Amino acid sequence: MHLWQTLTMVHLGPLPLHLDPHVLMGATFGGFHLVAGIYLYFTEKREPTP
C-alpha cells in the first residue's frame, strides 16, 4: 500500500486525466480566474495616458 493511500484511506484507482480531482480543481479555479480577469479588463475604467 502506498503512503498516500494509507494517509487518506481512499483509493479511487487510476483515473483518466480529465477525472483527476486535482486537474478538475486546477482547471475550474484557474478558469474562473481567467474569466474574472477578462471581465475586469473590459469593465474597469482606465485613466487616459497623456
C-alpha angles and dihedrals in degrees: 000000000000122000092245091054090048094051097045099033087215126107117182095175124230109331128196112254094254091055097046107117093222092052092046092050093046093047095048095041092047092041093053090049091051091049091049091048093050090048092051092045091060100036105041116096114237129208111245112249115236 
